[in-house]
Amino acid sequence: MAVPITRSDPDPSLDDFGDRLDAKLKQRAKDDADQAARDGQTKGIGAGLRIVSDLVAGVAVGAFLGLGIDAVFGTSPWGLIVCLLFGFGGGVSNAIRSAQAIGQASENEDA
């Protein structure tokens, strides 16, 4: 059988316990909302960097391939120009594909 514990002098810190608890819970909810906003912003930055890197990678591969073709066949600057255009087209295509995939993923998260 449990014996109830009684105090002759109540702890004054218990009087405002509910107020302190409410304040702490409100602060935690605000902190959680702030963290969610930062997470959303971080996802946006990551998505933007992915799209930019797709575009830059396509142009860089085209440029290096064009320079290689020019060096081997001596067709300077035509290999660079043609491969750079193809690289730019491929980079834009990959960037669009990445943007569509990111958009589809965000629609799935919202649903």
N, CA, C and O atoms as a GROMACS GRO file, in nm:
protein
  444
    1MET      N    1   0.084  -0.116   0.000
    1MET     CA    2   0.000   0.000   0.000
    1MET      C    3   0.090   0.124   0.000
    1MET      O    4   0.181   0.136   0.081
    2ALA      N    5   0.060   0.217  -0.095
    2ALA     CA    6   0.141   0.338  -0.108
    2ALA      C    7   0.099   0.442  -0.007
    2ALA      O    8  -0.019   0.463   0.018
    3VAL      N    9   0.198   0.504   0.049
    3VAL     CA   10   0.173   0.608   0.149
    3VAL      C   11   0.184   0.742   0.079
    3VAL      O   12   0.288   0.771   0.020
    4PRO      N   13   0.080   0.825   0.084
    4PRO     CA   14   0.090   0.956   0.019
    4PRO      C   15   0.191   1.045   0.089
    4PRO      O   16   0.201   1.045   0.212
    5ILE      N   17   0.264   1.118   0.010
    5ILE     CA   18   0.363   1.210   0.065
    5ILE      C   19   0.298   1.347   0.076
    5ILE      O   20   0.246   1.401  -0.021
    6THR      N   21   0.302   1.401   0.193
    6THR     CA   22   0.247   1.534   0.215
    6THR      C   23   0.358   1.626   0.261
    6THR      O   24   0.453   1.584   0.327
    7ARG      N   25   0.343   1.750   0.226
    7ARG     CA   26   0.441   1.850   0.266
    7ARG      C   27   0.373   1.950   0.356
    7ARG      O   28   0.258   1.988   0.334
    8SER      N   29   0.444   1.991   0.452
    8SER     CA   30   0.387   2.093   0.541
    8SER      C   31   0.400   2.232   0.479
    8SER      O   32   0.314   2.318   0.500
    9ASP      N   33   0.508   2.254   0.402
    9ASP     CA   34   0.526   2.383   0.336
    9ASP      C   35   0.533   2.359   0.184
    9ASP      O   36   0.631   2.302   0.136
   10PRO      N   37   0.432   2.402   0.108
   10PRO     CA   38   0.433   2.378  -0.036
   10PRO      C   39   0.547   2.454  -0.103
   10PRO      O   40   0.582   2.565  -0.064
   11ASP      N   41   0.602   2.391  -0.204
   11ASP     CA   42   0.712   2.450  -0.279
   11ASP      C   43   0.658   2.565  -0.364
   11ASP      O   44   0.567   2.544  -0.443
   12PRO      N   45   0.711   2.684  -0.350
   12PRO     CA   46   0.658   2.798  -0.427
   12PRO      C   47   0.683   2.782  -0.577
   12PRO      O   48   0.611   2.840  -0.658
   13SER      N   49   0.783   2.703  -0.615
   13SER     CA   50   0.810   2.685  -0.757
   13SER      C   51   0.702   2.601  -0.824
   13SER      O   52   0.689   2.605  -0.947
   14LEU      N   53   0.625   2.526  -0.748
   14LEU     CA   54   0.518   2.446  -0.805
   14LEU      C   55   0.397   2.531  -0.840
   14LEU      O   56   0.315   2.490  -0.923
   15ASP      N   57   0.384   2.647  -0.778
   15ASP     CA   58   0.269   2.733  -0.804
   15ASP      C   59   0.265   2.780  -0.949
   15ASP      O   60   0.159   2.783  -1.011
   16ASP      N   61   0.380   2.816  -1.002
   16ASP     CA   62   0.383   2.866  -1.140
   16ASP      C   63   0.432   2.760  -1.240
   16ASP      O   64   0.474   2.794  -1.350
   17PHE      N   65   0.427   2.636  -1.201
   17PHE     CA   66   0.474   2.528  -1.289
   17PHE      C   67   0.395   2.524  -1.420
   17PHE      O   68   0.453   2.509  -1.527
   18GLY      N   69   0.264   2.538  -1.411
   18GLY     CA   70   0.181   2.535  -1.532
   18GLY      C   71   0.216   2.648  -1.628
   18GLY      O   72   0.220   2.627  -1.749
   19ASP      N   73   0.241   2.766  -1.573
   19ASP     CA   74   0.279   2.880  -1.657
   19ASP      C   75   0.414   2.857  -1.725
   19ASP      O   76   0.431   2.886  -1.843
   20ARG      N   77   0.508   2.806  -1.649
   20ARG     CA   78   0.640   2.778  -1.706
   20ARG      C   79   0.633   2.668  -1.811
   20ARG      O   80   0.701   2.674  -1.913
   21LEU      N   81   0.549   2.567  -1.784
   21LEU     CA   82   0.533   2.458  -1.881
   21LEU      C   83   0.470   2.509  -2.010
   21LEU      O   84   0.516   2.474  -2.118
   22ASP      N   85   0.367   2.592  -2.000
   22ASP     CA   86   0.304   2.650  -2.119
   22ASP      C   87   0.403   2.734  -2.199
   22ASP      O   88   0.407   2.726  -2.321
   23ALA      N   89   0.483   2.814  -2.128
   23ALA     CA   90   0.582   2.898  -2.197
   23ALA      C   91   0.685   2.810  -2.268
   23ALA      O   92   0.724   2.840  -2.381
   24LYS      N   93   0.729   2.703  -2.204
   24LYS     CA   94   0.827   2.613  -2.265
   24LYS      C   95   0.769   2.543  -2.388
   24LYS      O   96   0.837   2.530  -2.490
   25LEU      N   97   0.643   2.499  -2.379
   25LEU     CA   98   0.578   2.432  -2.492
   25LEU      C   99   0.560   2.527  -2.610
   25LEU      O  100   0.576   2.487  -2.726
   26LYS      N  101   0.525   2.653  -2.581
   26LYS     CA  102   0.511   2.752  -2.688
   26LYS      C  103   0.646   2.778  -2.755
   26LYS      O  104   0.654   2.789  -2.877
   27GLN      N  105   0.752   2.787  -2.674
   27GLN     CA  106   0.886   2.809  -2.729
   27GLN      C  107   0.929   2.690  -2.816
   27GLN      O  108   0.989   2.709  -2.921
   28ARG      N  109   0.898   2.569  -2.770
   28ARG     CA  110   0.934   2.450  -2.848
   28ARG      C  111   0.858   2.447  -2.980
   28ARG      O  112   0.916   2.412  -3.083
   29ALA      N  113   0.730   2.482  -2.980
   29ALA     CA  114   0.651   2.486  -3.104
   29ALA      C  115   0.708   2.590  -3.200
   29ALA      O  116   0.715   2.566  -3.321
   30LYS      N  117   0.750   2.705  -3.145
   30LYS     CA  118   0.810   2.809  -3.230
   30LYS      C  119   0.943   2.760  -3.288
   30LYS      O  120   0.971   2.781  -3.406
   31ASP      N  121   1.023   2.695  -3.207
   31ASP     CA  122   1.151   2.642  -3.254
   31ASP      C  123   1.130   2.536  -3.362
   31ASP      O  124   1.204   2.532  -3.460
   32ASP      N  125   1.029   2.450  -3.345
   32ASP     CA  126   0.999   2.348  -3.446
   32ASP      C  127   0.956   2.411  -3.577
   32ASP      O  128   0.994   2.365  -3.684
   33ALA      N  129   0.875   2.517  -3.569
   33ALA     CA  130   0.831   2.587  -3.690
   33ALA      C  131   0.949   2.653  -3.760
   33ALA      O  132   0.959   2.649  -3.883
   34ASP      N  133   1.039   2.713  -3.682
   34ASP     CA  134   1.158   2.775  -3.740
   34ASP      C  135   1.246   2.670  -3.808
   34ASP      O  136   1.300   2.695  -3.916
   35GLN      N  137   1.260   2.554  -3.746
   35GLN     CA  138   1.342   2.447  -3.804
   35GLN      C  139   1.280   2.397  -3.934
   35GLN      O  140   1.352   2.369  -4.030
   36ALA      N  141   1.148   2.385  -3.938
   36ALA     CA  142   1.080   2.340  -4.059
   36ALA      C  143   1.101   2.440  -4.172
   36ALA      O  144   1.120   2.401  -4.287
   37ALA      N  145   1.099   2.569  -4.140
   37ALA     CA  146   1.124   2.672  -4.242
   37ALA      C  147   1.267   2.663  -4.294
   37ALA      O  148   1.291   2.676  -4.414
   38ARG      N  149   1.363   2.639  -4.203
   38ARG     CA  150   1.502   2.625  -4.247
   38ARG      C  151   1.521   2.501  -4.333
   38ARG      O  152   1.596   2.504  -4.430
   39ASP      N  153   1.453   2.392  -4.298
   39ASP     CA  154   1.463   2.270  -4.377
   39ASP      C  155   1.409   2.292  -4.518
   39ASP      O  156   1.468   2.245  -4.615
   40GLY      N  157   1.297   2.363  -4.528
   40GLY     CA  158   1.241   2.391  -4.660
   40GLY      C  159   1.333   2.478  -4.742
   40GLY      O  160   1.347   2.457  -4.862
   41GLN      N  161   1.396   2.575  -4.679
   41GLN     CA  162   1.490   2.662  -4.749
   41GLN      C  163   1.611   2.584  -4.795
   41GLN      O  164   1.661   2.606  -4.906
   42THR      N  165   1.660   2.493  -4.712
   42THR     CA  166   1.776   2.412  -4.748
   42THR      C  167   1.745   2.322  -4.866
   42THR      O  168   1.828   2.302  -4.954
   43LYS      N  169   1.624   2.266  -4.867
   43LYS     CA  170   1.585   2.182  -4.980
   43LYS      C  171   1.582   2.263  -5.109
   43LYS      O  172   1.623   2.214  -5.214
   44GLY      N  173   1.533   2.386  -5.101
   44GLY     CA  174   1.528   2.472  -5.219
   44GLY      C  175   1.667   2.506  -5.272
   44GLY      O  176   1.690   2.506  -5.393
   45ILE      N  177   1.758   2.533  -5.181
   45ILE     CA  178   1.895   2.564  -5.222
   45ILE      C  179   1.959   2.441  -5.286
   45ILE      O  180   2.028   2.452  -5.388
   46GLY      N  181   1.936   2.325  -5.226
   46GLY     CA  182   1.991   2.201  -5.283
   46GLY      C  183   1.936   2.173  -5.421
   46GLY      O  184   2.009   2.129  -5.510
   47ALA      N  185   1.807   2.196  -5.440
   47ALA     CA  186   1.746   2.174  -5.571
   47ALA      C  187   1.804   2.269  -5.675
   47ALA      O  188   1.833   2.229  -5.788
   48GLY      N  189   1.821   2.395  -5.636
   48GLY     CA  190   1.880   2.492  -5.729
   48GLY      C  191   2.022   2.457  -5.767
   48GLY      O  192   2.061   2.469  -5.883
   49LEU      N  193   2.100   2.414  -5.669
   49LEU     CA  194   2.239   2.375  -5.699
   49LEU      C  195   2.244   2.253  -5.790
   49LEU      O  196   2.332   2.243  -5.875
   50ARG      N  197   2.150   2.161  -5.772
   50ARG     CA  198   2.147   2.042  -5.858
   50ARG      C  199   2.117   2.082  -6.003
   50ARG      O  200   2.180   2.029  -6.095
   51ILE      N  201   2.023   2.173  -6.023
   51ILE     CA  202   1.988   2.215  -6.159
   51ILE      C  203   2.105   2.289  -6.223
   51ILE      O  204   2.137   2.265  -6.339
   52VAL      N  205   2.168   2.378  -6.148
   52VAL     CA  206   2.283   2.452  -6.202
   52VAL      C  207   2.398   2.359  -6.234
   52VAL      O  208   2.465   2.376  -6.337
   53SER      N  209   2.423   2.260  -6.148
   53SER     CA  210   2.533   2.167  -6.174
   53SER      C  211   2.506   2.081  -6.297
   53SER      O  212   2.599   2.047  -6.369
   54ASP      N  213   2.380   2.046  -6.322
   54ASP     CA  214   2.347   1.973  -6.444
   54ASP      C  215   2.381   2.055  -6.568
   54ASP      O  216   2.437   2.003  -6.665
   55LEU      N  217   2.346   2.182  -6.564
   55LEU     CA  218   2.373   2.270  -6.678
   55LEU      C  219   2.523   2.290  -6.698
   55LEU      O  220   2.574   2.281  -6.810
   56VAL      N  221   2.593   2.318  -6.590
   56VAL     CA  222   2.738   2.343  -6.600
   56VAL      C  223   2.812   2.217  -6.644
   56VAL      O  224   2.906   2.225  -6.722
   57ALA      N  225   2.770   2.102  -6.594
   57ALA     CA  226   2.836   1.977  -6.631
   57ALA      C  227   2.820   1.949  -6.780
   57ALA      O  228   2.915   1.905  -6.845
   58GLY      N  229   2.702   1.974  -6.835
   58GLY     CA  230   2.680   1.952  -6.978
   58GLY      C  231   2.770   2.040  -7.062
   58GLY      O  232   2.829   1.994  -7.160
   59VAL      N  233   2.781   2.166  -7.026
   59VAL     CA  234   2.866   2.260  -7.101
   59VAL      C  235   3.013   2.220  -7.087
   59VAL      O  236   3.087   2.225  -7.184
   60ALA      N  237   3.054   2.182  -6.966
   60ALA     CA  238   3.195   2.145  -6.944
   60ALA      C  239   3.232   2.019  -7.023
   60ALA      O  240   3.338   2.014  -7.084
   61VAL      N  241   3.145   1.920  -7.022
   61VAL     CA  242   3.174   1.797  -7.098
   61VAL      C  243   3.182   1.828  -7.246
   61VAL      O  244   3.270   1.778  -7.317
   62GLY      N  245   3.089   1.911  -7.294
   62GLY     CA  246   3.094   1.949  -7.436
   62GLY      C  247   3.222   2.022  -7.471
   62GLY      O  248   3.281   1.997  -7.576
   63ALA      N  249   3.265   2.113  -7.384
   63ALA     CA  250   3.387   2.189  -7.411
   63ALA      C  251   3.509   2.098  -7.414
   63ALA      O  252   3.592   2.108  -7.504
   64PHE      N  253   3.521   2.010  -7.315
   64PHE     CA  254   3.637   1.920  -7.312
   64PHE      C  255   3.636   1.823  -7.430
   64PHE      O  256   3.741   1.795  -7.488
   65LEU      N  257   3.519   1.774  -7.465
   65LEU     CA  258   3.510   1.684  -7.580
   65LEU      C  259   3.547   1.757  -7.709
   65LEU      O  260   3.618   1.703  -7.793
   66GLY      N  261   3.498   1.881  -7.723
   66GLY     CA  262   3.531   1.961  -7.841
   66GLY      C  263   3.680   1.992  -7.850
   66GLY      O  264   3.738   1.986  -7.958
   67LEU      N  265   3.740   2.026  -7.736
   67LEU     CA  266   3.885   2.052  -7.737
   67LEU      C  267   3.963   1.926  -7.774
   67LEU      O  268   4.064   1.934  -7.845
   68GLY      N  269   3.917   1.811  -7.726
   68GLY     CA  270   3.983   1.686  -7.761
   68GLY      C  271   3.971   1.654  -7.909
   68GLY      O  272   4.069   1.612  -7.971
   69ILE      N  273   3.855   1.674  -7.964
   69ILE     CA  274   3.835   1.650  -8.108
   69ILE      C  275   3.922   1.745  -8.190
   69ILE      O  276   3.983   1.705  -8.288
   70ASP      N  277   3.926   1.871  -8.149
   70ASP     CA  278   4.011   1.968  -8.219
   70ASP      C  279   4.158   1.929  -8.212
   70ASP      O  280   4.231   1.945  -8.310
   71ALA      N  281   4.203   1.880  -8.098
   71ALA     CA  282   4.344   1.843  -8.082
   71ALA      C  283   4.378   1.721  -8.167
   71ALA      O  284   4.486   1.714  -8.225
   72VAL      N  285   4.287   1.624  -8.174
   72VAL     CA  286   4.315   1.501  -8.248
   72VAL      C  287   4.305   1.524  -8.398
   72VAL      O  288   4.392   1.479  -8.473
   73PHE      N  289   4.202   1.594  -8.443
   73PHE     CA  290   4.178   1.608  -8.586
   73PHE      C  291   4.224   1.741  -8.643
   73PHE      O  292   4.222   1.759  -8.765
   74GLY      N  293   4.263   1.835  -8.562
   74GLY     CA  294   4.312   1.965  -8.609
   74GLY      C  295   4.202   2.048  -8.674
   74GLY      O  296   4.228   2.118  -8.771
   75THR      N  297   4.082   2.040  -8.623
   75THR     CA  298   3.968   2.112  -8.681
   75THR      C  299   3.933   2.237  -8.603
   75THR      O  300   3.819   2.283  -8.607
   76SER      N  301   4.029   2.293  -8.532
   76SER     CA  302   4.003   2.406  -8.444
   76SER      C  303   3.937   2.519  -8.520
   76SER      O  304   3.980   2.547  -8.632
   77PRO      N  305   3.842   2.583  -8.470
   77PRO     CA  306   3.764   2.574  -8.348
   77PRO      C  307   3.630   2.501  -8.367
   77PRO      O  308   3.543   2.507  -8.280
   78TRP      N  309   3.614   2.434  -8.479
   78TRP     CA  310   3.481   2.377  -8.512
   78TRP      C  311   3.440   2.264  -8.418
   78TRP      O  312   3.322   2.254  -8.384
   79GLY      N  313   3.530   2.182  -8.377
   79GLY     CA  314   3.494   2.075  -8.283
   79GLY      C  315   3.446   2.133  -8.151
   79GLY      O  316   3.349   2.085  -8.092
   80LEU      N  317   3.516   2.237  -8.105
   80LEU     CA  318   3.477   2.302  -7.980
   80LEU      C  319   3.339   2.366  -7.992
   80LEU      O  320   3.255   2.351  -7.903
   81ILE      N  321   3.315   2.436  -8.102
   81ILE     CA  322   3.187   2.504  -8.120
   81ILE      C  323   3.072   2.404  -8.125
   81ILE      O  324   2.971   2.422  -8.057
   82VAL      N  325   3.086   2.301  -8.205
   82VAL     CA  326   2.978   2.203  -8.222
   82VAL      C  327   2.954   2.127  -8.092
   82VAL      O  328   2.839   2.111  -8.049
   83CYS      N  329   3.060   2.079  -8.028
   83CYS     CA  330   3.043   2.003  -7.904
   83CYS      C  331   2.994   2.091  -7.790
   83CYS      O  332   2.921   2.044  -7.702
   84LEU      N  333   3.032   2.217  -7.790
   84LEU     CA  334   2.983   2.309  -7.689
   84LEU      C  335   2.832   2.330  -7.704
   84LEU      O  336   2.760   2.336  -7.604
   85LEU      N  337   2.786   2.341  -7.827
   85LEU     CA  338   2.642   2.354  -7.850
   85LEU      C  339   2.568   2.227  -7.807
   85LEU      O  340   2.463   2.234  -7.744
   86PHE      N  341   2.623   2.111  -7.843
   86PHE     CA  342   2.560   1.986  -7.800
   86PHE      C  343   2.562   1.973  -7.647
   86PHE      O  344   2.465   1.927  -7.587
   87GLY      N  345   2.672   2.013  -7.586
   87GLY     CA  346   2.682   2.008  -7.440
   87GLY      C  347   2.583   2.101  -7.373
   87GLY      O  348   2.522   2.066  -7.272
   88PHE      N  349   2.565   2.219  -7.431
   88PHE     CA  350   2.468   2.314  -7.377
   88PHE      C  351   2.327   2.257  -7.390
   88PHE      O  352   2.247   2.266  -7.296
   89GLY      N  353   2.296   2.198  -7.504
   89GLY     CA  354   2.164   2.136  -7.524
   89GLY      C  355   2.141   2.022  -7.426
   89GLY      O  356   2.032   2.010  -7.369
   90GLY      N  357   2.241   1.939  -7.407
   90GLY     CA  358   2.230   1.829  -7.312
   90GLY      C  359   2.216   1.879  -7.169
   90GLY      O  360   2.141   1.823  -7.090
   91GLY      N  361   2.289   1.984  -7.135
   91GLY     CA  362   2.280   2.041  -7.000
   91GLY      C  363   2.144   2.100  -6.973
   91GLY      O  364   2.088   2.083  -6.864
   92VAL      N  365   2.089   2.171  -7.071
   92VAL     CA  366   1.954   2.228  -7.055
   92VAL      C  367   1.852   2.116  -7.042
   92VAL      O  368   1.761   2.124  -6.959
   93SER      N  369   1.866   2.013  -7.122
   93SER     CA  370   1.775   1.898  -7.115
   93SER      C  371   1.781   1.832  -6.976
   93SER      O  372   1.677   1.801  -6.918
   94ASN      N  373   1.900   1.810  -6.925
   94ASN     CA  374   1.914   1.751  -6.792
   94ASN      C  375   1.860   1.842  -6.683
   94ASN      O  376   1.800   1.795  -6.587
   95ALA      N  377   1.881   1.974  -6.696
   95ALA     CA  378   1.831   2.069  -6.597
   95ALA      C  379   1.678   2.069  -6.595
   95ALA      O  380   1.618   2.073  -6.488
   96ILE      N  381   1.616   2.064  -6.712
   96ILE     CA  382   1.470   2.059  -6.719
   96ILE      C  383   1.419   1.929  -6.659
   96ILE      O  384   1.320   1.930  -6.585
   97ARG      N  385   1.485   1.819  -6.688
   97ARG     CA  386   1.444   1.690  -6.634
   97ARG      C  387   1.457   1.690  -6.481
   97ARG      O  388   1.370   1.637  -6.412
   98SER      N  389   1.564   1.747  -6.429
   98SER     CA  390   1.582   1.757  -6.284
   98SER      C  391   1.476   1.845  -6.220
   98SER      O  392   1.423   1.812  -6.113
   99ALA      N  393   1.444   1.957  -6.283
   99ALA     CA  394   1.342   2.047  -6.229
   99ALA      C  395   1.206   1.978  -6.226
   99ALA      O  396   1.130   1.995  -6.131
  100GLN      N  397   1.175   1.901  -6.330
  100GLN     CA  398   1.048   1.829  -6.331
  100GLN      C  399   1.044   1.724  -6.222
  100GLN      O  400   0.941   1.706  -6.157
  101ALA      N  401   1.154   1.654  -6.200
  101ALA     CA  402   1.160   1.552  -6.095
  101ALA      C  403   1.146   1.615  -5.957
  101ALA      O  404   1.078   1.560  -5.870
  102ILE      N  405   1.209   1.729  -5.936
  102ILE     CA  406   1.199   1.798  -5.808
  102ILE      C  407   1.057   1.848  -5.786
  102ILE      O  408   1.004   1.839  -5.675
  103GLY      N  409   0.994   1.902  -5.892
  103GLY     CA  410   0.857   1.947  -5.882
  103GLY      C  411   0.762   1.832  -5.850
  103GLY      O  412   0.670   1.848  -5.770
  104GLN      N  413   0.783   1.719  -5.914
  104GLN     CA  414   0.700   1.602  -5.888
  104GLN      C  415   0.717   1.553  -5.745
  104GLN      O  416   0.620   1.514  -5.680
  105ALA      N  417   0.840   1.554  -5.695
  105ALA     CA  418   0.866   1.510  -5.558
  105ALA      C  419   0.799   1.604  -5.458
  105ALA      O  420   0.746   1.558  -5.357
  106SER      N  421   0.801   1.734  -5.484
  106SER     CA  422   0.738   1.828  -5.390
  106SER      C  423   0.586   1.814  -5.394
  106SER      O  424   0.520   1.833  -5.292
  107GLU      N  425   0.528   1.782  -5.510
  107GLU     CA  426   0.384   1.758  -5.518
  107GLU      C  427   0.347   1.633  -5.439
  107GLU      O  428   0.243   1.629  -5.373
  108ASN      N  429   0.431   1.531  -5.446
  108ASN     CA  430   0.404   1.408  -5.370
  108ASN      C  431   0.413   1.432  -5.220
  108ASN      O  432   0.337   1.372  -5.144
  109GLU      N  433   0.505   1.520  -5.175
  109GLU     CA  434   0.516   1.552  -5.032
  109GLU      C  435   0.395   1.630  -4.984
  109GLU      O  436   0.351   1.611  -4.871
  110ASP      N  437   0.341   1.718  -5.069
  110ASP     CA  438   0.225   1.799  -5.029
  110ASP      C  439   0.098   1.716  -5.018
  110ASP      O  440   0.009   1.747  -4.939
  111ALA      N  441   0.091   1.610  -5.098
  111ALA     CA  442  -0.032   1.528  -5.097
  111ALA      C  443  -0.040   1.437  -4.977
  111ALA      O  444  -0.137   1.362  -4.963
   0.00000   0.00000   0.00000
